[in-house]
Amino acid sequence: VYFAVLLMETYVDEKENKKRESMLKLKLDKQLRFYKFSNKQRENILFMIENRDSLMNLIGSDWSKLELRQLIKKLGVHMKNITYLTEAELSVKATELDYASLKNALDEIKQNLDLVNIQLQIDGYEIQTMFGVKGKKIKQLKNDLLRAIMNEEIDNTKDSCIKYIKEKLTH
């Protein structure tokens, strides 16, 4: 019973935090509009506010290359600015978190962007005609392929993709 109460309190706290964050974003957006920021500038600022903890949450955890590639893809052109925000926040905190190794891993992956910005060697139409799947199943297979390629489980070749899909559909 005690554990259930703790979980409920955690859930309520998370819900309150999300509600509070949402309210702060609305308030910030209103202020940016008041000061005549353009729509593009407001979108960029709000995106950075939403994702400001992306790197901070990875520090000290066991991150994988897949997680880092997905993060680089998600943050896109904002990666550099969010890196600066994280470094600034860490400089004022008394912390022993291992940010340097995270930053080195991110820089290494950014140097090899072919595993971040992947163009699959097989498209949805080919998957549909070869395997007879449709709709959401095609999307799921393509996402699985992307994840496997980013995780370096398979190569991004047509043959590897076809073999991977066959294995996925038979299991």
PAPALUM-845436 format. One record per atom (N, C-alpha, C): residue number from 1; residue in one letter; atom name; x, y, z. Coordinates in Angstrom, 3 decimals, always signed. Example, Ala and Ser with C-alpha at 12.3 -4.5 7.8 and 13.67 -1.06 7.14 Angstrom:
% PAPALUM-845436
1|A|N|+13.190|-5.690|+7.800
1|A|CA|+12.300|-4.500|+7.800
1|A|C|+13.200|-3.300|+7.800
2|S|N|+12.850|-2.250|+7.080
2|S|CA|+13.670|-1.060|+7.140
2|S|C|+12.900|+0.030|+7.870
//
This chain:
% PAPALUM-845436
1|V|N|+0.836|-1.182|+0.000
1|V|CA|+0.000|+0.000|+0.000
1|V|C|+0.885|+1.252|+0.000
2|Y|N|+1.927|+1.223|+0.826
2|Y|CA|+2.824|+2.369|+0.914
2|Y|C|+3.471|+2.651|-0.448
3|F|N|+3.902|+1.573|-1.116
3|F|CA|+4.528|+1.709|-2.434
3|F|C|+3.544|+2.307|-3.441
4|A|N|+2.293|+1.875|-3.394
4|A|CA|+1.267|+2.401|-4.301
4|A|C|+1.047|+3.894|-4.068
5|V|N|+1.041|+4.308|-2.804
5|V|CA|+0.873|+5.726|-2.480
5|V|C|+2.055|+6.532|-3.028
6|L|N|+3.277|+6.004|-2.871
6|L|CA|+4.457|+6.686|-3.408
6|L|C|+4.369|+6.831|-4.922
7|L|N|+3.949|+5.760|-5.598
7|L|CA|+3.812|+5.816|-7.050
7|L|C|+2.769|+6.849|-7.463
8|M|N|+1.657|+6.894|-6.726
8|M|CA|+0.608|+7.862|-7.038
8|M|C|+1.126|+9.285|-6.854
9|E|N|+1.876|+9.512|-5.776
9|E|CA|+2.424|+10.847|-5.534
9|E|C|+3.394|+11.237|-6.644
10|T|N|+4.213|+10.288|-7.075
10|T|CA|+5.150|+10.542|-8.168
10|T|C|+4.394|+10.882|-9.436
11|Y|N|+3.331|+10.123|-9.718
11|Y|CA|+2.528|+10.365|-10.913
11|Y|C|+1.889|+11.747|-10.855
12|V|N|+1.339|+12.093|-9.700
12|V|CA|+0.705|+13.406|-9.539
12|V|C|+1.740|+14.510|-9.712
13|D|N|+2.943|+14.307|-9.114
13|D|CA|+4.010|+15.298|-9.252
13|D|C|+4.398|+15.482|-10.720
14|E|N|+4.529|+14.363|-11.459
14|E|CA|+4.878|+14.447|-12.875
14|E|C|+3.794|+15.178|-13.648
15|K|N|+2.547|+14.867|-13.311
15|K|CA|+1.423|+15.506|-13.981
15|K|C|+1.425|+17.012|-13.695
16|E|N|+1.676|+17.374|-12.440
16|E|CA|+1.741|+18.788|-12.065
16|E|C|+2.902|+19.489|-12.771
17|N|N|+4.052|+18.807|-12.853
17|N|CA|+5.208|+19.392|-13.536
17|N|C|+4.904|+19.646|-15.004
18|K|N|+4.258|+18.675|-15.657
18|K|CA|+3.905|+18.846|-17.066
18|K|C|+2.929|+20.000|-17.233
19|K|N|+1.963|+20.090|-16.317
19|K|CA|+0.980|+21.169|-16.373
19|K|C|+1.682|+22.515|-16.167
20|R|N|+2.590|+22.562|-15.195
20|R|CA|+3.332|+23.786|-14.897
20|R|C|+4.196|+24.186|-16.099
21|E|N|+4.867|+23.193|-16.704
21|E|CA|+5.700|+23.473|-17.869
21|E|C|+4.876|+24.001|-19.028
22|S|N|+3.718|+23.412|-19.212
22|S|CA|+2.823|+23.852|-20.279
22|S|C|+2.387|+25.297|-20.055
23|M|N|+2.065|+25.620|-18.817
23|M|CA|+1.661|+26.990|-18.484
23|M|C|+2.821|+27.971|-18.706
24|L|N|+4.025|+27.560|-18.327
24|L|CA|+5.194|+28.420|-18.521
24|L|C|+5.453|+28.668|-20.006
25|K|N|+5.279|+27.618|-20.821
25|K|CA|+5.473|+27.781|-22.258
25|K|C|+4.453|+28.743|-22.843
26|L|N|+3.208|+28.628|-22.400
26|L|CA|+2.171|+29.544|-22.882
26|L|C|+2.487|+30.984|-22.483
27|K|N|+2.933|+31.148|-21.242
27|K|CA|+3.280|+32.481|-20.738
27|K|C|+4.461|+33.059|-21.527
28|L|N|+5.469|+32.228|-21.761
28|L|CA|+6.634|+32.667|-22.523
28|L|C|+6.236|+33.036|-23.955
29|D|N|+5.402|+32.220|-24.567
29|D|CA|+4.947|+32.501|-25.926
29|D|C|+4.218|+33.843|-25.979
30|K|N|+3.395|+34.090|-24.982
30|K|CA|+2.657|+35.363|-24.911
30|K|C|+3.634|+36.541|-24.805
31|Q|N|+4.664|+36.385|-23.976
31|Q|CA|+5.658|+37.455|-23.822
31|Q|C|+6.436|+37.676|-25.119
32|L|N|+6.784|+36.584|-25.792
32|L|CA|+7.517|+36.709|-27.051
32|L|C|+6.665|+37.408|-28.112
33|R|N|+5.378|+37.100|-28.111
33|R|CA|+4.461|+37.782|-29.042
33|R|C|+4.394|+39.280|-28.714
34|F|N|+4.312|+39.589|-27.419
34|F|CA|+4.237|+40.986|-26.979
34|F|C|+5.443|+41.781|-27.483
35|Y|N|+6.626|+41.155|-27.424
35|Y|CA|+7.846|+41.830|-27.862
35|Y|C|+8.098|+41.668|-29.362
36|K|N|+7.087|+41.207|-30.089
36|K|CA|+7.101|+41.150|-31.558
36|K|C|+8.165|+40.221|-32.141
37|F|N|+8.418|+39.094|-31.465
37|F|CA|+9.294|+38.094|-32.052
37|F|C|+8.554|+37.452|-33.218
38|S|N|+9.281|+37.081|-34.260
38|S|CA|+8.644|+36.438|-35.409
38|S|C|+8.192|+35.025|-35.018
39|N|N|+7.309|+34.456|-35.812
39|N|CA|+6.839|+33.090|-35.547
39|N|C|+8.010|+32.114|-35.508
40|K|N|+8.945|+32.258|-36.446
40|K|CA|+10.100|+31.359|-36.520
40|K|C|+10.960|+31.488|-35.262
41|Q|N|+11.199|+32.726|-34.828
41|Q|CA|+11.998|+32.936|-33.617
41|Q|C|+11.306|+32.328|-32.402
42|R|N|+9.993|+32.525|-32.302
42|R|CA|+9.239|+31.961|-31.174
42|R|C|+9.305|+30.437|-31.196
43|E|N|+9.130|+29.840|-32.373
43|E|CA|+9.202|+28.379|-32.485
43|E|C|+10.564|+27.870|-32.037
44|N|N|+11.627|+28.539|-32.480
44|N|CA|+12.984|+28.122|-32.105
44|N|C|+13.207|+28.232|-30.603
45|I|N|+12.788|+29.329|-30.019
45|I|CA|+12.970|+29.534|-28.575
45|I|C|+12.169|+28.501|-27.792
46|L|N|+10.919|+28.287|-28.175
46|L|CA|+10.077|+27.320|-27.462
46|L|C|+10.608|+25.898|-27.623
47|F|N|+11.132|+25.561|-28.809
47|F|CA|+11.729|+24.240|-29.016
47|F|C|+12.916|+24.047|-28.080
48|M|N|+13.748|+25.071|-27.968
48|M|CA|+14.914|+24.957|-27.091
48|M|C|+14.505|+24.857|-25.628
49|I|N|+13.454|+25.564|-25.242
49|I|CA|+12.961|+25.477|-23.864
49|I|C|+12.434|+24.069|-23.596
50|E|N|+11.675|+23.517|-24.542
50|E|CA|+11.122|+22.166|-24.376
50|E|C|+12.218|+21.122|-24.249
51|N|N|+13.304|+21.295|-24.991
51|N|CA|+14.339|+20.270|-25.081
51|N|C|+15.614|+20.617|-24.333
52|R|N|+15.551|+21.626|-23.456
52|R|CA|+16.756|+22.099|-22.770
52|R|C|+17.389|+21.031|-21.885
53|D|N|+16.610|+20.086|-21.406
53|D|CA|+17.144|+19.051|-20.520
53|D|C|+17.556|+17.780|-21.259
54|S|N|+17.478|+17.784|-22.579
54|S|CA|+17.782|+16.578|-23.353
54|S|C|+19.166|+16.025|-23.044
55|L|N|+20.172|+16.889|-23.040
55|L|CA|+21.535|+16.436|-22.742
55|L|C|+21.726|+16.192|-21.252
56|M|N|+21.159|+17.061|-20.442
56|M|CA|+21.305|+16.951|-18.991
56|M|C|+20.784|+15.599|-18.499
57|N|N|+19.696|+15.129|-19.089
57|N|CA|+19.109|+13.852|-18.676
57|N|C|+19.999|+12.666|-19.023
58|L|N|+20.884|+12.819|-19.996
58|L|CA|+21.763|+11.719|-20.390
58|L|C|+23.044|+11.653|-19.564
59|I|N|+23.406|+12.761|-18.942
59|I|CA|+24.654|+12.793|-18.171
59|I|C|+24.537|+11.848|-16.984
60|G|N|+25.539|+11.007|-16.850
60|G|CA|+25.565|+10.079|-15.726
60|G|C|+24.743|+8.823|-15.944
61|S|N|+24.059|+8.723|-17.089
61|S|CA|+23.288|+7.508|-17.360
61|S|C|+24.041|+6.659|-18.382
62|D|N|+23.579|+5.463|-18.575
62|D|CA|+24.181|+4.570|-19.569
62|D|C|+23.490|+4.794|-20.905
63|W|N|+24.003|+5.735|-21.696
63|W|CA|+23.398|+6.052|-22.980
63|W|C|+24.008|+5.176|-24.055
64|S|N|+23.235|+4.929|-25.084
64|S|CA|+23.721|+4.134|-26.210
64|S|C|+23.932|+5.048|-27.413
65|K|N|+24.667|+4.548|-28.393
65|K|CA|+24.873|+5.326|-29.609
65|K|C|+23.542|+5.582|-30.304
66|L|N|+22.635|+4.619|-30.215
66|L|CA|+21.313|+4.794|-30.818
66|L|C|+20.604|+5.995|-30.204
67|E|N|+20.618|+6.083|-28.863
67|E|CA|+19.981|+7.221|-28.186
67|E|C|+20.605|+8.541|-28.627
68|L|N|+21.931|+8.554|-28.755
68|L|CA|+22.616|+9.782|-29.150
68|L|C|+22.282|+10.158|-30.587
69|R|N|+22.227|+9.168|-31.475
69|R|CA|+21.868|+9.452|-32.871
69|R|C|+20.451|+9.996|-32.963
70|Q|N|+19.538|+9.383|-32.199
70|Q|CA|+18.155|+9.855|-32.216
70|Q|C|+18.064|+11.275|-31.654
71|L|N|+18.855|+11.562|-30.632
71|L|CA|+18.867|+12.899|-30.043
71|L|C|+19.392|+13.931|-31.039
72|I|N|+20.477|+13.595|-31.736
72|I|CA|+21.041|+14.512|-32.730
72|I|C|+20.023|+14.783|-33.826
73|K|N|+19.336|+13.736|-34.249
73|K|CA|+18.320|+13.902|-35.295
73|K|C|+17.169|+14.774|-34.791
74|K|N|+16.733|+14.544|-33.561
74|K|CA|+15.613|+15.303|-32.989
74|K|C|+15.969|+16.781|-32.825
75|L|N|+17.157|+17.047|-32.305
75|L|CA|+17.541|+18.428|-32.017
75|L|C|+17.964|+19.192|-33.268
76|G|N|+18.474|+18.468|-34.260
76|G|CA|+18.822|+19.092|-35.533
76|G|C|+19.712|+20.310|-35.376
77|V|N|+19.283|+21.421|-35.966
77|V|CA|+20.096|+22.646|-35.966
77|V|C|+20.217|+23.264|-34.578
78|H|N|+19.404|+22.834|-33.644
78|H|CA|+19.432|+23.390|-32.287
78|H|C|+20.461|+22.696|-31.394
79|M|N|+21.095|+21.648|-31.908
79|M|CA|+22.037|+20.854|-31.112
79|M|C|+23.123|+21.733|-30.491
80|K|N|+23.711|+22.599|-31.293
80|K|CA|+24.809|+23.436|-30.812
80|K|C|+24.339|+24.354|-29.679
81|N|N|+23.187|+24.991|-29.858
81|N|CA|+22.682|+25.910|-28.830
81|N|C|+22.301|+25.174|-27.551
82|I|N|+21.722|+23.991|-27.683
82|I|CA|+21.352|+23.221|-26.492
82|I|C|+22.614|+22.736|-25.780
83|T|N|+23.663|+22.442|-26.552
83|T|CA|+24.950|+22.087|-25.948
83|T|C|+25.484|+23.266|-25.132
84|Y|N|+25.398|+24.473|-25.685
84|Y|CA|+25.839|+25.667|-24.951
84|Y|C|+25.011|+25.872|-23.679
85|L|N|+23.695|+25.692|-23.786
85|L|CA|+22.837|+25.834|-22.601
85|L|C|+23.234|+24.839|-21.515
86|T|N|+23.487|+23.596|-21.922
86|T|CA|+23.867|+22.552|-20.962
86|T|C|+25.194|+22.900|-20.302
87|E|N|+26.162|+23.336|-21.103
87|E|CA|+27.468|+23.709|-20.547
87|E|C|+27.341|+24.882|-19.576
88|A|N|+26.509|+25.853|-19.920
88|A|CA|+26.307|+27.005|-19.032
88|A|C|+25.667|+26.566|-17.724
89|E|N|+24.671|+25.691|-17.821
89|E|CA|+23.998|+25.215|-16.613
89|E|C|+24.953|+24.416|-15.741
90|L|N|+25.789|+23.590|-16.368
90|L|CA|+26.749|+22.788|-15.600
90|L|C|+27.821|+23.659|-14.948
91|S|N|+28.160|+24.772|-15.581
91|S|CA|+29.217|+25.621|-15.025
91|S|C|+28.795|+26.290|-13.723
92|V|N|+27.502|+26.453|-13.509
92|V|CA|+27.041|+27.080|-12.269
92|V|C|+26.620|+26.060|-11.222
93|K|N|+26.622|+24.790|-11.606
93|K|CA|+26.257|+23.738|-10.651
93|K|C|+27.518|+23.080|-10.117
94|A|N|+27.479|+22.740|-8.865
94|A|CA|+28.566|+21.955|-8.292
94|A|C|+28.243|+20.499|-8.599
95|T|N|+28.833|+19.991|-9.656
95|T|CA|+28.475|+18.643|-10.088
95|T|C|+29.706|+17.859|-10.506
96|E|N|+29.607|+16.576|-10.357
96|E|CA|+30.679|+15.701|-10.804
96|E|C|+30.190|+14.828|-11.948
97|L|N|+29.142|+15.254|-12.605
97|L|CA|+28.587|+14.472|-13.697
97|L|C|+29.567|+14.432|-14.861
98|D|N|+29.552|+13.323|-15.574
98|D|CA|+30.507|+13.117|-16.652
98|D|C|+29.975|+13.663|-17.976
99|Y|N|+29.970|+14.978|-18.090
99|Y|CA|+29.483|+15.623|-19.307
99|Y|C|+30.498|+15.502|-20.441
100|A|N|+31.775|+15.494|-20.110
100|A|CA|+32.820|+15.467|-21.138
100|A|C|+32.705|+14.230|-22.020
101|S|N|+32.489|+13.063|-21.415
101|S|CA|+32.398|+11.846|-22.227
101|S|C|+31.143|+11.858|-23.097
102|L|N|+30.044|+12.421|-22.572
102|L|CA|+28.822|+12.540|-23.372
102|L|C|+29.064|+13.471|-24.556
103|K|N|+29.698|+14.608|-24.302
103|K|CA|+29.966|+15.569|-25.379
103|K|C|+30.899|+14.966|-26.422
104|N|N|+31.916|+14.227|-25.997
104|N|CA|+32.834|+13.585|-26.943
104|N|C|+32.102|+12.570|-27.814
105|A|N|+31.216|+11.787|-27.196
105|A|CA|+30.453|+10.796|-27.963
105|A|C|+29.529|+11.475|-28.969
106|L|N|+28.885|+12.566|-28.553
106|L|CA|+28.015|+13.313|-29.474
106|L|C|+28.819|+13.891|-30.637
107|D|N|+29.979|+14.459|-30.345
107|D|CA|+30.826|+15.026|-31.402
107|D|C|+31.274|+13.946|-32.379
108|E|N|+31.627|+12.778|-31.850
108|E|CA|+32.056|+11.663|-32.693
108|E|C|+30.928|+11.225|-33.631
109|I|N|+29.725|+11.145|-33.096
109|I|CA|+28.579|+10.731|-33.910
109|I|C|+28.232|+11.807|-34.931
110|K|N|+28.334|+13.077|-34.543
110|K|CA|+28.034|+14.164|-35.488
110|K|C|+29.006|+14.152|-36.663
111|Q|N|+30.238|+13.683|-36.441
111|Q|CA|+31.211|+13.593|-37.531
111|Q|C|+30.787|+12.562|-38.571
112|N|N|+30.004|+11.568|-38.142
112|N|CA|+29.576|+10.477|-39.015
112|N|C|+28.060|+10.547|-39.192
113|L|N|+27.569|+11.633|-39.776
113|L|CA|+26.132|+11.873|-39.881
113|L|C|+25.396|+10.886|-40.782
114|D|N|+26.125|+10.040|-41.513
114|D|CA|+25.438|+9.078|-42.373
114|D|C|+24.595|+8.102|-41.559
115|L|N|+24.891|+7.926|-40.284
115|L|CA|+24.069|+7.058|-39.439
115|L|C|+23.024|+7.850|-38.662
116|V|N|+22.895|+9.135|-38.929
116|V|CA|+21.856|+9.955|-38.310
116|V|C|+20.808|+10.316|-39.351
117|N|N|+21.269|+10.846|-40.481
117|N|CA|+20.366|+11.232|-41.571
117|N|C|+20.326|+10.111|-42.604
118|I|N|+19.609|+9.065|-42.283
118|I|CA|+19.604|+7.858|-43.108
118|I|C|+18.491|+7.911|-44.144
119|Q|N|+18.851|+7.577|-45.377
119|Q|CA|+17.870|+7.376|-46.436
119|Q|C|+17.852|+5.866|-46.688
120|L|N|+16.754|+5.210|-46.293
120|L|CA|+16.668|+3.762|-46.449
120|L|C|+16.844|+3.355|-47.909
121|Q|N|+17.491|+2.218|-48.120
121|Q|CA|+17.715|+1.714|-49.471
121|Q|C|+16.517|+0.927|-50.007
122|I|N|+15.448|+0.908|-49.234
122|I|CA|+14.206|+0.269|-49.661
122|I|C|+13.069|+1.202|-49.249
123|D|N|+12.091|+1.359|-50.129
123|D|CA|+10.996|+2.278|-49.798
123|D|C|+9.711|+1.510|-49.484
124|G|N|+8.698|+2.247|-49.056
124|G|CA|+7.432|+1.646|-48.645
124|G|C|+6.755|+0.873|-49.754
125|Y|N|+6.840|+1.383|-50.978
125|Y|CA|+6.215|+0.693|-52.110
125|Y|C|+6.864|-0.668|-52.334
126|E|N|+8.194|-0.715|-52.256
126|E|CA|+8.904|-1.987|-52.428
126|E|C|+8.543|-2.967|-51.315
127|I|N|+8.436|-2.472|-50.099
127|I|CA|+8.047|-3.337|-48.978
127|I|C|+6.651|-3.896|-49.223
128|Q|N|+5.744|-3.050|-49.691
128|Q|CA|+4.369|-3.483|-49.952
128|Q|C|+4.330|-4.543|-51.049
129|T|N|+5.045|-4.323|-52.150
129|T|CA|+4.989|-5.280|-53.261
129|T|C|+5.726|-6.577|-52.945
130|M|N|+6.842|-6.507|-52.232
130|M|CA|+7.617|-7.717|-51.927
130|M|C|+6.977|-8.573|-50.845
131|F|N|+6.414|-7.903|-49.829
131|F|CA|+5.958|-8.634|-48.650
131|F|C|+4.453|-8.585|-48.437
132|G|N|+3.740|-7.801|-49.222
132|G|CA|+2.284|-7.754|-49.129
132|G|C|+1.747|-7.091|-47.871
133|V|N|+2.548|-6.249|-47.239
133|V|CA|+2.067|-5.534|-46.054
133|V|C|+1.609|-4.145|-46.467
134|K|N|+0.760|-3.554|-45.637
134|K|CA|+0.204|-2.244|-45.985
134|K|C|+0.163|-1.326|-44.770
135|G|N|-0.025|-0.042|-45.060
135|G|CA|-0.323|+0.967|-44.046
135|G|C|+0.659|+1.065|-42.900
136|K|N|+0.106|+0.955|-41.693
136|K|CA|+0.896|+1.149|-40.471
136|K|C|+2.001|+0.107|-40.330
137|K|N|+1.776|-1.071|-40.873
137|K|CA|+2.789|-2.131|-40.790
137|K|C|+4.039|-1.716|-41.573
138|I|N|+3.847|-1.050|-42.718
138|I|CA|+4.991|-0.559|-43.497
138|I|C|+5.764|+0.475|-42.680
139|K|N|+5.037|+1.395|-42.071
139|K|CA|+5.676|+2.433|-41.251
139|K|C|+6.466|+1.799|-40.107
140|Q|N|+5.871|+0.795|-39.450
140|Q|CA|+6.548|+0.120|-38.342
140|Q|C|+7.822|-0.578|-38.827
141|L|N|+7.735|-1.251|-39.984
141|L|CA|+8.913|-1.930|-40.526
141|L|C|+10.017|-0.927|-40.878
142|K|N|+9.647|+0.205|-41.458
142|K|CA|+10.644|+1.224|-41.798
142|K|C|+11.292|+1.799|-40.537
143|N|N|+10.497|+2.026|-39.497
143|N|CA|+11.059|+2.514|-38.226
143|N|C|+11.991|+1.480|-37.613
144|D|N|+11.604|+0.194|-37.679
144|D|CA|+12.469|-0.876|-37.173
144|D|C|+13.779|-0.926|-37.958
145|L|N|+13.683|-0.757|-39.280
145|L|CA|+14.885|-0.733|-40.117
145|L|C|+15.805|+0.425|-39.721
146|L|N|+15.230|+1.603|-39.570
146|L|CA|+16.033|+2.769|-39.171
146|L|C|+16.736|+2.540|-37.839
147|R|N|+15.989|+1.988|-36.894
147|R|CA|+16.560|+1.728|-35.570
147|R|C|+17.708|+0.720|-35.677
148|A|N|+17.509|-0.340|-36.466
148|A|CA|+18.545|-1.364|-36.616
148|A|C|+19.791|-0.788|-37.294
149|I|N|+19.598|+0.058|-38.289
149|I|CA|+20.740|+0.671|-38.980
149|I|C|+21.463|+1.643|-38.053
150|M|N|+20.710|+2.465|-37.325
150|M|CA|+21.330|+3.415|-36.386
150|M|C|+22.071|+2.685|-35.272
151|N|N|+21.571|+1.510|-34.917
151|N|CA|+22.188|+0.721|-33.856
151|N|C|+23.315|-0.155|-34.397
152|E|N|+23.585|-0.010|-35.705
152|E|CA|+24.641|-0.747|-36.397
152|E|C|+24.443|-2.253|-36.332
153|E|N|+23.182|-2.699|-36.293
153|E|CA|+22.871|-4.124|-36.330
153|E|C|+22.911|-4.642|-37.762
154|I|N|+22.517|-3.791|-38.717
154|I|CA|+22.549|-4.156|-40.135
154|I|C|+23.119|-2.991|-40.935
155|D|N|+23.551|-3.299|-42.166
155|D|CA|+24.016|-2.257|-43.080
155|D|C|+22.827|-1.682|-43.826
156|N|N|+22.971|-0.492|-44.327
156|N|CA|+21.906|+0.148|-45.095
156|N|C|+22.055|-0.214|-46.572
157|T|N|+21.889|-1.501|-46.858
157|T|CA|+21.870|-1.974|-48.240
157|T|C|+20.517|-2.620|-48.487
158|K|N|+20.141|-2.682|-49.747
158|K|CA|+18.841|-3.240|-50.096
158|K|C|+18.741|-4.695|-49.623
159|D|N|+19.800|-5.475|-49.856
159|D|CA|+19.787|-6.888|-49.452
159|D|C|+19.648|-7.048|-47.941
160|S|N|+20.401|-6.237|-47.179
160|S|CA|+20.315|-6.313|-45.715
160|S|C|+18.920|-5.933|-45.228
161|C|N|+18.340|-4.910|-45.846
161|C|CA|+16.997|-4.467|-45.456
161|C|C|+15.962|-5.553|-45.742
162|I|N|+16.061|-6.174|-46.916
162|I|CA|+15.116|-7.240|-47.284
162|I|C|+15.248|-8.416|-46.325
163|K|N|+16.486|-8.816|-46.041
163|K|CA|+16.719|-9.928|-45.116
163|K|C|+16.156|-9.605|-43.730
164|Y|N|+16.379|-8.383|-43.262
164|Y|CA|+15.890|-7.958|-41.947
164|Y|C|+14.365|-8.011|-41.895
165|I|N|+13.713|-7.513|-42.947
165|I|CA|+12.243|-7.518|-42.986
165|I|C|+11.717|-8.948|-42.995
166|K|N|+12.356|-9.831|-43.760
166|K|CA|+11.935|-11.246|-43.787
166|K|C|+11.991|-11.839|-42.387
167|E|N|+13.090|-11.568|-41.686
167|E|CA|+13.235|-12.086|-40.320
167|E|C|+12.163|-11.516|-39.398
168|K|N|+11.887|-10.219|-39.537
168|K|CA|+10.860|-9.579|-38.694
168|K|C|+9.484|-10.178|-38.948
169|L|N|+9.174|-10.456|-40.199
169|L|CA|+7.843|-10.953|-40.543
169|L|C|+7.662|-12.432|-40.213
170|T|N|+8.764|-13.184|-40.132
170|T|CA|+8.641|-14.611|-39.807
170|T|C|+8.665|-14.864|-38.307
171|H|N|+9.045|-13.869|-37.538
171|H|CA|+9.083|-14.061|-36.069
171|H|C|+7.913|-13.455|-35.428
//
